[in-house]
Amino acid sequence: MSSLVDVMTHPWHLVRRFFTSLPPTPPSGEDERWAEKHLLSSEQELFVQLSNRDRRHSIAVARRFDEARDGATRAEIAGALLHDIGKIECELGTFARVVATLVGPRTERFRAYHDHEMIGARLVNAVGSDPATVELVAEAGPVYPLLEECDY
């Protein structure tokens, strides 16, 4: 969960993420096919609900995770691809997410943004994802620290 402490301690990460999230272009066809290969059809139905920006980010994180984790399973890569899926319920654009990060969970939509991990875990569990996928989306489990390192 992002907070003012995160903003103060990791400002360059957030600045870089902000500027890379601005272009609305979709992921490349190659990236979309790579992601689809690692997702169950029910997970793919969730994944396509992410904005182009969020899908680009999720694919980049999952590719770094796959490269860093020798022998990553399909379920783990799916967890990396879906790590931000709970953000579909907050319906916030880039600028509103910046505000939500700075001011905290003051509104229902800002609360959903800050609770996206719990929301995402509920969503992927509901579509029948593997427990390893659910665990990563919930920011838990033994491989979560590696996913967190790849999420920049």
SERO-4910 file (N, C-alpha, C, O; in steps of 0.05 Angstrom, whole numbers):
BEGIN
 pado doro    nc1    nc2    nc3   cac1   cac2   cac3    cc1    cc2    cc3    oc1    oc2    oc3
  Met    A     17    -23      0      0      0      0     18     25      0     37     26     16
  Ser    A     13     44    -18     28     68    -19     19     87      3     -5     87     10
  Ser    A     37    103     13     30    123     33     49    146     30     67    146     13
  Leu    A     45    167     46     62    190     46     91    181     53    110    193     42
  Val    A     94    162     70    121    152     77    134    141     52    158    146     47
  Asp    A    119    125     36    130    114     11    139    136     -8    160    135    -20
  Val    A    122    157    -10    128    179    -28    154    192    -19    171    200    -36
  Met    A    158    195      7    182    209     17    206    191     15    229    201     11
  Thr    A    203    165     18    227    147     17    233    136    -10    255    127    -15
  His    A    214    135    -28    218    124    -54    208    143    -76    194    135    -94
  Pro    A    216    169    -75    204    188    -94    212    182   -123    195    186   -141
  Trp    A    236    173   -128    244    169   -156    229    146   -169    222    147   -193
  His    A    223    126   -154    207    103   -163    180    114   -172    169    107   -193
  Leu    A    168    130   -155    141    141   -161    141    160   -184    122    160   -200
  Val    A    162    176   -186    164    195   -208    167    180   -235    154    186   -254
  Arg    A    184    160   -235    188    143   -259    162    129   -266    155    129   -290
  Arg    A    148    118   -247    123    104   -252    103    124   -264     88    117   -282
  Phe    A    102    148   -253     83    168   -263     87    173   -292     68    172   -308
  Phe    A    112    179   -300    117    187   -328    114    163   -347    106    167   -370
  Thr    A    120    139   -338    117    116   -356     87    108   -358     80     94   -376
  Ser    A     71    118   -340     42    112   -341     26    131   -358      2    127   -363
  Leu    A     39    152   -367     24    173   -383     15    163   -410     -8    168   -417
  Pro    A     32    151   -427     23    144   -453      0    123   -452      3    103   -438
  Pro    A    -21    127   -467    -44    108   -466    -41     84   -485    -59     68   -488
  Thr    A    -17     81   -498    -14     60   -517    -17     32   -504     -8     28   -482
  Pro    A    -29     14   -519    -31    -14   -508     -4    -28   -509     14    -19   -522
  Pro    A     -3    -50   -494     22    -67   -496     25    -77   -525      5    -78   -540
  Ser    A     49    -84   -532     53    -96   -559     38   -122   -561     31   -135   -541
  Gly    A     33   -130   -586     20   -155   -591     36   -178   -579     24   -197   -568
  Glu    A     62   -177   -581     79   -198   -570     76   -199   -540     74   -221   -528
  Asp    A     75   -176   -527     71   -176   -498     44   -186   -490     42   -201   -470
  Glu    A     23   -179   -504     -4   -189   -499     -5   -219   -501    -17   -232   -485
  Arg    A      8   -230   -522      8   -259   -526     23   -273   -504     15   -294   -495
  Trp    A     46   -261   -496     61   -272   -474     45   -274   -449     44   -294   -435
  Ala    A     31   -252   -442     14   -252   -418     -8   -273   -420    -13   -287   -401
  Glu    A    -22   -273   -443    -44   -292   -447    -35   -321   -443    -50   -338   -433
  Lys    A    -11   -327   -451      0   -354   -448      2   -363   -419      2   -386   -413
  His    A      4   -343   -401      8   -349   -372    -17   -346   -356    -17   -350   -331
  Leu    A    -39   -339   -368    -64   -335   -354    -85   -355   -361    -88   -363   -384
  Leu    A   -100   -364   -341   -124   -380   -346   -144   -363   -361   -142   -338   -360
  Ser    A   -162   -374   -376   -181   -358   -391   -197   -339   -372   -203   -316   -380
  Ser    A   -204   -349   -349   -218   -331   -330   -201   -309   -320   -211   -286   -315
  Glu    A   -175   -314   -317   -156   -292   -308   -152   -272   -331   -150   -248   -326
  Gln    A   -152   -282   -356   -149   -265   -379   -173   -246   -381   -170   -222   -388
  Glu    A   -197   -255   -374   -220   -238   -374   -217   -215   -354   -227   -193   -359
  Leu    A   -204   -220   -331   -198   -199   -312   -177   -180   -323   -179   -156   -323
  Phe    A   -155   -192   -333   -132   -177   -342   -139   -156   -363   -129   -134   -363
  Val    A   -156   -163   -382   -163   -144   -403   -180   -121   -393   -184   -101   -407
  Gln    A   -189   -122   -368   -204   -100   -356   -185    -78   -346   -193    -55   -341
  Leu    A   -159    -85   -343   -139    -64   -335   -136    -44   -358   -140    -51   -382
  Ser    A   -129    -20   -351   -123      0   -372    -98     -9   -388    -83    -26   -379
  Asn    A    -95      3   -411    -70     -2   -427    -45      3   -410    -26    -13   -410
  Arg    A    -45     25   -395    -22     32   -378    -17     10   -358      6      2   -354
  Asp    A    -38      1   -344    -35    -19   -324    -26    -46   -335    -11    -61   -323
  Arg    A    -37    -53   -359    -28    -78   -372      1    -76   -380     16    -96   -376
  Arg    A     10    -54   -391     39    -51   -397     56    -54   -373     76    -69   -373
  His    A     48    -41   -351     63    -43   -326     63    -72   -316     85    -82   -308
  Ser    A     40    -85   -315     38   -112   -305     55   -132   -321     68   -149   -310
  Ile    A     55   -129   -347     71   -146   -364    101   -141   -359    117   -160   -357
  Ala    A    109   -116   -356    138   -110   -351    146   -122   -324    168   -134   -322
  Val    A    129   -120   -303    135   -131   -277    137   -161   -279    155   -174   -268
  Ala    A    118   -174   -293    117   -203   -295    141   -213   -311    152   -234   -304
  Arg    A    149   -199   -331    173   -208   -347    198   -206   -329    215   -224   -330
  Arg    A    201   -185   -313    224   -183   -295    223   -205   -274    244   -217   -268
  Phe    A    199   -210   -264    195   -232   -244    203   -259   -256    218   -274   -244
  Asp    A    194   -264   -280    200   -290   -294    230   -293   -298    241   -315   -295
  Glu    A    243   -271   -305    272   -272   -310    287   -276   -283    307   -290   -282
  Ala    A    277   -264   -262    291   -265   -236    286   -291   -221    302   -300   -205
  Arg    A    263   -303   -226    255   -327   -211    260   -352   -228    244   -358   -246
  Asp    A    282   -365   -223    288   -389   -238    266   -410   -233    261   -418   -210
  Gly    A    254   -419   -254    233   -440   -252    206   -429   -242    191   -444   -230
  Ala    A    201   -403   -248    175   -392   -240    152   -409   -253    154   -416   -276
  Thr    A    132   -414   -237    109   -430   -248     90   -411   -262     91   -387   -260
  Arg    A     72   -424   -277     51   -408   -291     34   -393   -271     28   -369   -276
  Ala    A     28   -405   -248     12   -392   -228     26   -368   -216     14   -348   -210
  Glu    A     52   -370   -212     68   -348   -201     69   -325   -222     66   -301   -214
  Ile    A     73   -331   -247     74   -310   -267     46   -297   -270     44   -273   -274
  Ala    A     25   -313   -267     -2   -302   -267     -5   -283   -244    -17   -262   -247
  Gly    A      6   -290   -221      4   -272   -198     18   -246   -203      9   -224   -195
  Ala    A     41   -247   -217     56   -223   -224     40   -206   -244     39   -182   -241
  Leu    A     28   -220   -263     12   -205   -283    -13   -192   -270    -22   -171   -279
  Leu    A    -24   -205   -250    -49   -195   -238    -44   -180   -212    -64   -175   -197
  His    A    -20   -173   -205    -14   -162   -179    -29   -136   -174    -33   -129   -150
  Asp    A    -37   -121   -194    -52    -96   -191    -81    -98   -199    -94    -78   -203
  Ile    A    -91   -122   -203   -118   -126   -214   -140   -113   -197   -161   -105   -208
  Gly    A   -136   -111   -171   -156    -98   -154   -160    -69   -160   -180    -57   -152
  Lys    A   -142    -56   -175   -145    -28   -182   -168    -24   -202   -176     -1   -206
  Ile    A   -178    -45   -214   -200    -41   -233   -225    -31   -218   -242    -18   -229
  Glu    A   -227    -37   -192   -250    -29   -177   -249      0   -167   -269     12   -161
  Cys    A   -225     12   -167   -223     40   -157   -230     60   -179   -238     82   -174
  Glu    A   -227     51   -204   -233     68   -227   -220     96   -226   -233    116   -231
  Leu    A   -195     96   -219   -180    122   -217   -160    123   -240   -146    103   -246
  Gly    A   -157    146   -252   -137    151   -272   -110    158   -259   -108    158   -234
  Thr    A    -90    163   -275    -63    169   -265    -63    192   -245    -51    189   -223
  Phe    A    -75    214   -252    -74    237   -234    -89    233   -208    -80    241   -187
  Ala    A   -112    219   -210   -127    213   -185   -111    194   -167   -113    195   -143
  Arg    A    -96    176   -179    -79    157   -164    -57    172   -149    -50    165   -126
  Val    A    -46    192   -162    -26    209   -149    -38    222   -124    -27    222   -102
  Val    A    -62    233   -128    -76    246   -105    -82    226    -83    -77    232    -60
  Ala    A    -92    202    -91    -98    182    -71    -73    173    -56    -74    168    -32
  Thr    A    -50    172    -69    -25    165    -56    -17    186    -36     -8    180    -14
  Leu    A    -22    211    -43    -14    233    -25    -33    237     -2    -24    243     20
  Val    A    -59    235     -6    -78    241     15    -88    217     30   -100    220     52
  Gly    A    -84    193     20    -93    169     34   -121    161     27   -133    173      9
  Pro    A   -132    141     41   -158    130     34   -182    146     45   -197    136     61
  Arg    A   -185    171     35   -206    189     45   -233    186     32   -253    194     44
  Thr    A   -234    174      9   -260    169     -4   -262    139    -10   -243    124     -8
  Glu    A   -286    131    -19   -290    103    -25   -271     94    -47   -259     72    -45
  Arg    A   -268    109    -68   -251    102    -90   -221    102    -82   -206     85    -91
  Phe    A   -214    122    -66   -186    123    -56   -181     99    -37   -159     88    -37
  Arg    A   -201     91    -22   -198     68     -4   -194     42    -21   -177     26    -15
  Ala    A   -210     40    -43   -207     17    -61   -179     16    -73   -167     -5    -76
  Tyr    A   -168     39    -80   -141     41    -90   -121     31    -69   -103     15    -76
  His    A   -123     40    -45   -105     32    -24   -109      3    -15    -90    -10     -5
  Asp    A   -132     -8    -20   -138    -36    -13   -138    -55    -37   -149    -77    -37
  His    A   -124    -46    -59   -126    -62    -84   -115    -90    -81   -123   -108    -96
  Glu    A    -97    -95    -62    -86   -122    -59   -108   -141    -49   -111   -163    -60
  Met    A   -122   -133    -28   -144   -149    -17   -166   -153    -38   -176   -175    -41
  Ile    A   -173   -132    -52   -194   -133    -72   -185   -152    -95   -200   -169   -104
  Gly    A   -160   -149   -103   -149   -166   -125   -149   -195   -117   -156   -212   -133
  Ala    A   -141   -201    -92   -140   -229    -83   -168   -241    -84   -172   -264    -91
  Arg    A   -188   -225    -76   -216   -234    -76   -224   -239   -105   -237   -260   -111
  Leu    A   -217   -222   -124   -224   -225   -152   -212   -250   -164   -226   -266   -177
  Val    A   -186   -254   -160   -173   -277   -173   -182   -303   -160   -184   -324   -173
  Asn    A   -187   -302   -134   -198   -326   -121   -225   -333   -132   -231   -357   -136
  Ala    A   -241   -313   -137   -269   -317   -147   -269   -330   -175   -288   -343   -183
  Val    A   -248   -325   -191   -247   -336   -218   -232   -363   -219   -227   -373   -241
  Gly    A   -224   -373   -196   -212   -400   -195   -182   -401   -199   -171   -421   -207
  Ser    A   -169   -379   -192   -140   -379   -195   -127   -398   -175   -138   -404   -154
  Asp    A   -103   -407   -182    -87   -424   -165    -81   -409   -139    -78   -385   -139
  Pro    A    -79   -423   -116    -73   -410    -91    -47   -394    -92    -44   -373    -78
  Ala    A    -27   -402   -108     -2   -387   -110     -7   -360   -123      6   -341   -116
  Thr    A    -25   -359   -142    -32   -334   -155    -46   -316   -136    -39   -292   -133
  Val    A    -66   -326   -121    -80   -311   -102    -61   -299    -81    -63   -276    -73
  Glu    A    -43   -316    -72    -23   -308    -51     -6   -284    -61     -2   -265    -46
  Leu    A      4   -285    -85     20   -263    -95      4   -238    -99     13   -216    -92
  Val    A    -20   -240   -109    -38   -217   -112    -43   -204    -84    -46   -180    -82
  Ala    A    -45   -221    -64    -50   -211    -37    -25   -201    -23    -25   -194      1
  Glu    A     -3   -200    -38     23   -191    -27     32   -209     -4     40   -199     17
  Ala    A     31   -235     -8     38   -254     12     54   -277      0     56   -279    -24
  Gly    A     65   -293     17     79   -317      9    109   -314      6    119   -291      6
  Pro    A    123   -336      3    152   -335      3    164   -321    -21    187   -311    -19
  Val    A    150   -320    -44    162   -307    -68    153   -278    -71    162   -265    -89
  Tyr    A    135   -269    -53    126   -242    -56    148   -221    -55    148   -202    -71
  Pro    A    168   -224    -37    190   -204    -37    203   -200    -64    211   -178    -71
  Leu    A    206   -222    -79    218   -220   -106    199   -204   -124    209   -187   -140
  Leu    A    174   -210   -123    155   -195   -140    156   -165   -133    155   -148   -150
  Glu    A    157   -159   -107    159   -132    -99    184   -118   -110    182    -95   -118
  Glu    A    206   -132   -111    231   -121   -123    227   -116   -152    239    -97   -163
  Cys    A    212   -132   -166    208   -129   -195    187   -108   -201    184   -100   -225
  Asp    A    173    -98   -182    151    -79   -186    162    -50   -184    157    -36   -164
  Tyr    A    176    -42   -204    187    -14   -204    181     -2   -231    187     21   -236
***
